[in-house]
Amino acid sequence: MDDDDDIRNMIYLILEGEGYEVSELADGHSVNSTVDDFHPDVILLDVMLGDMDGRDICRELKLAAATEAIPIIMVSASHQQEVLKDGGCRANDYLAKPFDIDVLIQKVGFYAAA
């Protein structure tokens, strides 16, 4: 989930190339229905989604019984990992933009296998 089309498309292509089935969202407005339909093993979630804060979406997903166990990797260019922890969203991991493709693949692989 990222409001930047270029970043979202790049992540999509990278993960699809690694054999993952990928669903993408430009905003958080339909996250619940998409998660219900897609049943993701991992969620990559941008911190700043235009008109929404990814940390709020993360917090909601982690508080819901149906989605609390889904690993969430927060992605951000402007927030440090410590700030994400202070946000109370209980994300499983953090990926800084710009990111190394190998690090992205490693983190997704780790959480998808869990």
KOLROMI-159305 format. One line per 4 residues: number of its first residue (from 0); their letters; for each residue z, x, y of N, C-alpha, C, O. Coordinates in Angstrom, 3 decimals, always signed. Layout:
BEGIN
NUM> a> Z,X,Y,Z,X,Y,Z,X,Y,Z,X,Y  ...;
# end
This chain:
BEGIN
0> mddd> +0.000,+0.844,-1.159,+0.000,+0.000,+0.000,+0.000,+0.902,+1.238,+0.956,+1.630,+1.505  -1.110,+0.826,+1.983,-1.238,+1.638,+3.193,-2.196,+0.926,+4.127,-3.226,+0.416,+3.686  -1.872,+0.883,+5.411,-2.744,+0.205,+6.371,-3.900,+1.078,+6.824,-4.805,+0.589,+7.501  -3.896,+2.353,+6.471,-4.989,+3.260,+6.798,-6.021,+3.204,+5.667,-5.760,+3.657,+4.553;
4> ddir> -7.191,+2.643,+5.969,-8.224,+2.467,+4.948,-8.615,+3.777,+4.273,-8.797,+3.821,+3.057  -8.745,+4.841,+5.060,-9.163,+6.123,+4.498,-8.147,+6.667,+3.502,-8.515,+7.125,+2.420  -6.883,+6.616,+3.865,-5.830,+7.114,+2.972,-5.735,+6.245,+1.726,-5.637,+6.755,+0.609  -5.765,+4.933,+1.923,-5.691,+4.009,+0.795,-6.865,+4.226,-0.161,-6.673,+4.265,-1.377;
8> nmiy> -8.058,+4.365,+0.370,-9.237,+4.586,-0.470,-9.165,+5.924,-1.200,-9.549,+6.019,-2.365  -8.672,+6.963,-0.512,-8.549,+8.275,-1.132,-7.559,+8.223,-2.299,-7.845,+8.737,-3.380  -6.403,+7.608,-2.082,-5.413,+7.488,-3.151,-6.000,+6.695,-4.314,-5.817,+7.054,-5.477  -6.702,+5.620,-3.993,-7.341,+4.801,-5.024,-8.286,+5.639,-5.876,-8.215,+5.604,-7.104;
12> lile> -9.170,+6.390,-5.226,-10.153,+7.202,-5.951,-9.500,+8.300,-6.793,-9.914,+8.561,-7.922  -8.481,+8.934,-6.229,-7.780,+9.999,-6.958,-7.130,+9.439,-8.216,-7.305,+9.981,-9.307  -6.378,+8.350,-8.059,-5.648,+7.801,-9.202,-6.586,+7.156,-10.222,-6.363,+7.262,-11.428  -7.621,+6.496,-9.743,-8.602,+5.926,-10.664,-9.284,+7.050,-11.465,-9.542,+6.906,-12.660;
16> gegy> -9.568,+8.163,-10.789,-10.157,+9.316,-11.454,-9.254,+9.925,-12.504,-9.725,+10.587,-13.429  -7.960,+9.705,-12.365,-6.986,+10.193,-13.345,-6.756,+9.185,-14.474,-5.942,+9.418,-15.367  -7.480,+8.066,-14.423,-7.380,+7.079,-15.494,-6.419,+5.943,-15.248,-6.180,+5.132,-16.142  -5.860,+5.865,-14.053,-4.937,+4.776,-13.734,-5.700,+3.543,-13.284,-6.751,+3.646,-12.650;
20> evse> -5.167,+2.382,-13.616,-5.673,+1.130,-13.071,-4.934,+0.924,-11.752,-3.704,+0.912,-11.720  -5.681,+0.764,-10.674,-5.093,+0.756,-9.338,-5.389,-0.560,-8.628,-6.503,-1.080,-8.691  -4.382,-1.082,-7.959,-4.549,-2.228,-7.069,-4.096,-1.769,-5.698,-3.098,-1.058,-5.581  -4.812,-2.162,-4.664,-4.464,-1.685,-3.328,-4.247,-2.840,-2.367,-4.852,-3.905,-2.489;
24> ladg> -3.359,-2.594,-1.404,-3.054,-3.557,-0.345,-3.057,-2.841,+0.994,-2.621,-1.694,+1.093  -3.552,-3.523,+2.031,-3.560,-2.955,+3.376,-2.299,-3.308,+4.145,-1.997,-2.677,+5.157  -1.561,-4.305,+3.680,-0.318,-4.701,+4.334,+0.633,-5.279,+3.291,+0.279,-5.400,+2.118  +1.813,-5.626,+3.714,+2.818,-6.099,+2.777,+2.914,-7.599,+2.649,+3.801,-8.097,+1.955;
28> hsvn> +2.032,-8.335,+3.293,+2.148,-9.790,+3.314,+1.963,-10.428,+1.944,+2.560,-11.469,+1.672  +1.156,-9.834,+1.079,+0.929,-10.427,-0.240,+1.501,-9.558,-1.357,+1.065,-9.646,-2.505  +2.473,-8.726,-1.015,+3.011,-7.795,-2.007,+3.636,-8.527,-3.192,+3.435,-8.115,-4.334  +4.373,-9.577,-2.957,+5.045,-10.256,-4.070,+4.049,-10.865,-5.047,+4.206,-10.725,-6.259;
32> stvd> +3.032,-11.536,-4.534,+2.047,-12.143,-5.441,+1.244,-11.066,-6.166,+0.918,-11.227,-7.342  +0.922,-9.966,-5.476,+0.173,-8.882,-6.115,+1.001,-8.221,-7.205,+0.484,-7.933,-8.284  +2.261,-7.982,-6.943,+3.144,-7.379,-7.955,+3.293,-8.323,-9.141,+3.281,-7.879,-10.290  +3.433,-9.625,-8.876,+3.543,-10.597,-9.969,+2.287,-10.619,-10.833,+2.374,-10.723,-12.057;
36> dfhp> +1.120,-10.522,-10.197,-0.153,-10.583,-10.927,-0.506,-9.266,-11.610,-1.032,-9.268,-12.723  -0.221,-8.140,-10.953,-0.675,-6.831,-11.411,+0.328,-6.120,-12.315,-0.078,-5.341,-13.177  +1.623,-6.368,-12.142,+2.691,-5.715,-12.913,+2.573,-4.190,-12.860,+2.353,-3.556,-13.892  +2.716,-3.593,-11.672,+2.523,-2.141,-11.558,+3.634,-1.341,-12.242,+4.779,-1.783,-12.342;
40> dvil> +3.253,-0.147,-12.709,+4.228,+0.791,-13.263,+4.866,+1.613,-12.153,+5.986,+2.101,-12.301  +4.144,+1.768,-11.028,+4.593,+2.551,-9.879,+4.006,+1.903,-8.627,+2.890,+1.383,-8.647  +4.777,+1.943,-7.536,+4.276,+1.456,-6.251,+4.314,+2.605,-5.245,+5.354,+3.232,-5.044  +3.173,+2.873,-4.620,+3.096,+3.813,-3.500,+3.119,+2.968,-2.246,+2.280,+2.084,-2.074;
44> ldvm> +4.080,+3.234,-1.359,+4.313,+2.360,-0.216,+4.449,+3.171,+1.063,+5.352,+3.997,+1.195  +3.547,+2.927,+1.998,+3.597,+3.595,+3.298,+4.794,+3.072,+4.081,+5.133,+1.893,+3.984  +5.432,+3.940,+4.853,+6.585,+3.524,+5.644,+6.157,+2.596,+6.776,+6.759,+1.540,+6.971  +5.138,+2.975,+7.514,+4.701,+2.165,+8.649,+3.402,+1.445,+8.308,+2.347,+2.069,+8.197;
48> lgdm> +3.487,+0.133,+8.142,+2.340,-0.680,+7.744,+1.861,-1.555,+8.909,+1.684,-2.761,+8.734  +1.656,-0.989,+10.055,+1.201,-1.781,+11.198,+2.297,-2.695,+11.694,+3.162,-2.273,+12.461  +2.267,-3.952,+11.260,+3.252,-4.916,+11.739,+4.459,-5.062,+10.814,+5.305,-5.926,+11.041  +4.549,-4.235,+9.785,+5.681,-4.309,+8.859,+6.236,-2.914,+8.601,+5.531,-1.913,+8.729;
52> dgrd> +7.500,-2.871,+8.238,+8.161,-1.621,+7.880,+8.234,-1.553,+6.364,+8.836,-2.415,+5.725  +7.617,-0.523,+5.790,+7.608,-0.364,+4.341,+9.000,-0.272,+3.743,+9.207,-0.649,+2.589  +9.959,+0.226,+4.521,+11.330,+0.318,+4.010,+11.915,-1.066,+3.767,+12.702,-1.251,+2.839  +11.539,-2.040,+4.592,+12.001,-3.416,+4.383,+11.397,-3.998,+3.113,+12.078,-4.681,+2.347;
56> icre> +10.116,-3.723,+2.896,+9.453,-4.191,+1.677,+10.096,-3.540,+0.462,+10.367,-4.210,-0.535  +10.342,-2.241,+0.542,+10.999,-1.509,-0.536,+12.357,-2.121,-0.849,+12.682,-2.357,-2.013  +13.145,-2.377,+0.177,+14.480,-2.949,+0.008,+14.386,-4.302,-0.710,+15.153,-4.568,-1.635  +13.448,-5.152,-0.285,+13.276,-6.469,-0.906,+12.884,-6.341,-2.379,+13.405,-7.062,-3.230;
60> lkla> +11.974,-5.428,-2.671,+11.558,-5.232,-4.063,+12.706,-4.720,-4.920,+12.849,-5.131,-6.072  +13.526,-3.828,-4.372,+14.637,-3.263,-5.133,+15.793,-4.251,-5.293,+16.624,-4.084,-6.186  +15.859,-5.274,-4.443,+16.915,-6.275,-4.550,+16.538,-7.421,-5.495,+17.416,-8.149,-5.959  +15.261,-7.588,-5.782,+14.802,-8.670,-6.655,+14.883,-8.232,-8.112,+14.431,-7.144,-8.468;
64> aate> +15.453,-9.074,-8.941,+15.634,-8.742,-10.354,+14.307,-8.440,-11.051,+14.248,-7.572,-11.922  +13.255,-9.144,-10.677,+11.957,-8.974,-11.338,+11.279,-7.646,-10.998,+10.418,-7.185,-11.747  +11.659,-7.025,-9.869,+10.958,-5.817,-9.419,+11.872,-4.615,-9.198,+11.388,-3.543,-8.838  +13.158,-4.763,-9.401,+14.099,-3.689,-9.086,+13.857,-2.412,-9.886,+14.177,-1.320,-9.417;
68> aipi> +13.300,-2.537,-11.076,+13.108,-1.360,-11.931,+11.780,-0.644,-11.690,+11.556,+0.432,-12.245  +10.896,-1.221,-10.873,+9.606,-0.576,-10.611,+9.841,+0.617,-9.690,+10.388,+0.449,-8.599  +9.442,+1.811,-10.103,+9.604,+2.977,-9.236,+8.750,+2.835,-7.970,+7.593,+2.417,-8.026  +9.347,+3.192,-6.833,+8.647,+3.142,-5.549,+8.653,+4.535,-4.944,+9.699,+5.167,-4.801;
72> imvs> +7.456,+4.999,-4.590,+7.300,+6.274,-3.890,+6.914,+5.938,-2.455,+5.844,+5.380,-2.212  +7.779,+6.277,-1.508,+7.492,+6.052,-0.093,+6.591,+7.178,+0.402,+6.790,+8.345,+0.062  +5.600,+6.813,+1.207,+4.637,+7.768,+1.740,+4.704,+7.707,+3.261,+4.642,+6.625,+3.844  +4.832,+8.872,+3.909,+4.940,+8.861,+5.367,+4.544,+10.196,+5.974,+4.782,+11.263,+5.408;
76> ashq> +3.934,+10.098,+7.141,+3.596,+11.302,+7.904,+4.678,+11.628,+8.918,+4.792,+12.773,+9.357  +5.471,+10.639,+9.294,+6.384,+10.839,+10.418,+7.860,+10.715,+10.071,+8.709,+10.905,+10.942  +8.184,+10.407,+8.839,+9.584,+10.225,+8.476,+10.005,+11.259,+7.451,+9.296,+11.520,+6.479  +11.138,+11.828,+7.678,+11.691,+12.789,+6.738,+12.376,+12.040,+5.599,+12.781,+10.890,+5.763;
80> qevl> +12.502,+12.684,+4.466,+13.116,+12.066,+3.297,+14.526,+11.554,+3.609,+14.927,+10.513,+3.089  +15.270,+12.256,+4.435,+16.632,+11.848,+4.768,+16.634,+10.512,+5.516,+17.520,+9.683,+5.302  +15.651,+10.302,+6.387,+15.553,+9.059,+7.128,+15.291,+7.905,+6.165,+15.831,+6.814,+6.349  +14.478,+8.130,+5.151,+14.197,+7.083,+4.173,+15.449,+6.706,+3.400,+15.676,+5.528,+3.124;
84> kdgg> +16.255,+7.680,+3.052,+17.495,+7.380,+2.342,+18.444,+6.587,+3.229,+19.148,+5.700,+2.747  +18.470,+6.902,+4.534,+19.331,+6.176,+5.458,+18.876,+4.736,+5.642,+19.676,+3.881,+6.021  +17.611,+4.457,+5.383,+17.076,+3.115,+5.537,+17.568,+2.141,+4.477,+17.363,+0.935,+4.611  +18.207,+2.634,+3.436,+18.776,+1.772,+2.417,+17.756,+1.113,+1.507,+18.074,+0.123,+0.849;
88> cran> +16.547,+1.633,+1.453,+15.526,+0.960,+0.651,+15.575,+1.362,-0.825,+14.932,+0.724,-1.658  +16.322,+2.399,-1.151,+16.506,+2.850,-2.531,+15.201,+3.250,-3.216,+15.021,+3.016,-4.411  +14.293,+3.856,-2.449,+13.045,+4.358,-3.040,+13.372,+5.431,-4.065,+14.382,+6.127,-3.955  +12.514,+5.555,-5.054,+12.723,+6.553,-6.093,+12.291,+7.947,-5.672,+12.824,+8.945,-6.156;
92> dyla> +11.310,+8.010,-4.759,+10.790,+9.317,-4.360,+10.101,+9.192,-3.012,+9.998,+8.106,-2.440  +9.633,+10.333,-2.522,+9.023,+10.433,-1.206,+7.824,+11.368,-1.292,+7.870,+12.391,-1.976  +6.751,+11.010,-0.593,+5.559,+11.844,-0.530,+5.152,+11.963,+0.930,+4.862,+10.965,+1.588  +5.134,+13.198,+1.432,+4.805,+13.436,+2.836,+3.296,+13.504,+3.022,+2.585,+14.095,+2.209;
96> kpfd> +2.813,+12.890,+4.109,+1.406,+13.019,+4.518,+1.315,+14.183,+5.489,+2.217,+14.351,+6.310  +0.290,+14.976,+5.434,-0.738,+14.971,+4.392,-0.144,+15.466,+3.085,+0.748,+16.314,+3.080  -0.637,+14.940,+1.995,-0.072,+15.290,+0.695,-1.040,+16.140,-0.107,-2.255,+16.092,+0.088  -0.481,+16.904,-0.997,-1.249,+17.703,-1.941,-1.647,+16.767,-3.085,-0.797,+16.066,-3.633;
100> idvl> -2.915,+16.751,-3.443,-3.410,+15.858,-4.494,-2.664,+16.092,-5.804,-2.338,+15.138,-6.511  -2.399,+17.328,-6.126,-1.687,+17.633,-7.372,-0.272,+17.072,-7.357,+0.226,+16.622,-8.388  +0.378,+17.093,-6.200,+1.737,+16.539,-6.081,+1.691,+15.023,-6.258,+2.546,+14.449,-6.932  +0.696,+14.376,-5.656,+0.522,+12.931,-5.827,+0.364,+12.588,-7.305,+1.048,+11.700,-7.815;
104> iqkv> -0.519,+13.276,-7.980,-0.782,+13.011,-9.395,+0.470,+13.275,-10.235,+0.780,+12.518,-11.155  +1.176,+14.343,-9.913,+2.394,+14.690,-10.650,+3.456,+13.603,-10.494,+4.051,+13.165,-11.478  +3.692,+13.167,-9.247,+4.732,+12.149,-9.003,+4.368,+10.818,-9.670,+5.216,+10.192,-10.305  +3.129,+10.392,-9.530,+2.707,+9.139,-10.148,+2.825,+9.252,-11.667,+3.310,+8.327,-12.319;
108> gfya> +2.391,+10.362,-12.227,+2.471,+10.564,-13.663,+3.910,+10.537,-14.172,+4.189,+9.970,-15.229  +4.814,+11.144,-13.426,+6.216,+11.166,-13.805,+6.790,+9.751,-13.865,+7.434,+9.383,-14.848  +6.558,+8.965,-12.826,+7.138,+7.622,-12.771,+6.390,+6.627,-13.657,+6.997,+5.688,-14.172  +5.098,+6.814,-13.841,+4.343,+5.916,-14.708,+4.749,+6.098,-16.177,+4.675,+5.163,-16.974;
112> aa> +5.172,+7.300,-16.511,+5.578,+7.590,-17.897,+7.008,+7.173,-18.183,+7.408,+7.080,-19.343  +7.781,+6.921,-17.141,+9.209,+6.611,-17.325,+9.421,+5.241,-17.934,+10.561,+4.832,-18.152;
# end
